[in-house]
Structure formats: C-alpha cells, structure tokens
Amino acid sequence: MKEPAIENIEEVVIAVKDVTKAVAVFQDLFGMKFETEWDMPNENMIVKSERISGTQLQFVQSTSAEGVIAKFIENRGEGLNHIAFKVTNLKEMVSRLKGKGVKLIPEEPIEMKNPLGEGTWAYIFIHPKSACGTLIELIETSE
C-alpha cells in the first residue's frame, strides 16, 4: 500500500447562496461554463464544478436552511469554504492525524459514489482549529 501523501489540490470550494447566479458571474467574467453538476443529499447541497488544469473550482449551495453551507454563509457570508487535497492512503493518513491530535470532521471518512465518473470517493475534513484557520478536505479516489 502507498504511503499517505498529498497528490494535488483537487478542489477550491466557494459557498454561495445561488449557484446559478455565481456561475453566470464567472461565465461573464472569465468565460467559464461549470457544466458539471451534482447533488449531495447527505450534505444538503448542490455542486457546480469547472476543472482548471486538474483542479476543480466548485460553487456549493445549500439545499436546506440546516445545511452546513447555509450555516457557513449565515456566519461568514459567501466566499471561500474550503480547499481539498487529493491524497493516497487516506485511512493511514487519518490514523496519523488522529495520533497528532488533529480534530477531524467527522471522526471517520465518508465514502460515496464518484459523481464525476467511475469508482468511489472517500473524504474527511480537518477542522480549521487544527489547520491554521482553514477548513481542509482530504479526498481519496478509487477506480
């Protein structure tokens, strides 16, 4: 099994009240299309994504007033929500981070079908208090 490592920046995620309006702004300013879209019912959000040189720029919109994105916007306003790193051996990385006292959200990775194609994703977040005030997502993909 591979050593746990960061492979690349997978996502830069911006929380918005209305993904359609956000896409229109970026389409007007930069010609971006954000043609990839999916729902994440377990997270109460919809996602629109545009890939730029291997990194996804995503807009996320809450589908519920109780969703984490709605709460984020209520407390901080629209803007950068988190950065995601694509990693290898997420399970071992989580174990190492726990050993260092890092606060993880949730306690164990969540697995889901890859909304962009084949295989699955596993993901977990590092709480901002453990990462210099920045919410970090760790993602491992499998084919």
N, C-alpha and C positions, 0 to 999 in steps of 0.2 A: 504494500500500500504506500502511496506517495506521502511524503512529509507534508504537514499542513503549511500552506503558503498562500499569499495573495497573488493571483494571476493578472488581474487588471481591474480597472474601475469599470464596473458593469452598468451602474445607473447613477444618474443625478436626478433627484426627485423633487419636484416643486408642487406644493399643496396649493390648490386653487378652489374657489367657490364654484366655478363653472368651467369645465374642461373645454367646452365648445368655444367659449369666448377667448380662453387662453390660447387655444390652437389658432384662432383667427388672428390674434395679435402677432404670434410668431410666424404665421404664414405671411402676413402683410410685411413684417419687418425683415424676415430672413428667407422667405420662400419655402419654409418647412411645411410638411404635409401631415405628419402624425397619423398615418394611415393604419397603424396597428392599435387595436383597442381590445380590452378585455375587462370582465367583471371579476372582482374578488369578493364574493358574498361573505366569506368568513371574516374579512377585514372591513366590510361595509364601505367598499369603494369601487370606483371605476378608474381605469388607467388608459391614457393615450400616450403612445410612445413613438419616438423618432430615433433611429440609430444614426449616430455620427461617429465615423471611424471606430466602430466596435463598441462604443458606449451608448447606452440608451439615455436620452433625455425624456423624462416622463412628467406628465401632469397627472395628478391624482385628485379626485373629487369624492367627497363623502356621499354615500347614499343614505345616510342616517344621521340625525342630529346627535346620536350617541356614539357615532364612529370616532375613531382616533383622529382622523383627518379633520372632522368638524371641530373636535375639541382643540386640536393644534391651532386651527385658524382662529377660533374664538379667543385663545390665549395669546397668540403671537402674530396673528394676521397671515395673509397669504405670503408664500415665499418658500425658500429652501427648506425642505423637510428632512431629507437625509441623503447620504452618499452610500452606495452599495459596492462592496468589493466581491468579485468572483474569486472563490477560494478552492483549494484542494483539501481533501480530508477534513471536512467540516466537523465531524464527530470528534476527532482528536484535537482540533483547534478549540472547540468548545470546552473540552476537558482541561486543556492547558489554561484557557482564560479563567475558568472557574477556580483553578488552583492558584491563580494570581489575585483572586478576589474580585474579578470583574463582574459587574451586575449585568445580567442578560435578560432580554425580554423576548419571548417567555423563557422559562428555565431550560427548555429543550427545543431543538429545531423543529419547524413545521414543514411537512412535505406536501407538495401539491403537483398536479399535472402541469407541465410546462405550457403556458398559454401561447408561446411563440412557436411551438412545434412539438417534436417528439420528446419522449423522456419525462423526467420529473425534475423539480427544483426542491431543494431543502434550504430553509432560511431561518435566521435568528438575528436579533438586534442587540447591539451593545448600547446600554443606557448612556446618555450624554454625560452623566456624572463620572463615568469610567473612561470617557474618551474626549477630554478637553472641551466639553460642552457641545459636542456634535453627535447626533444620532447616526450610528453606523450599522448598516445591514451587511451580513455575511451570507453569500449565496453559493451553493454548490449545485451544479447541474449534472444530470446523468442522461445518457442517450437511451 
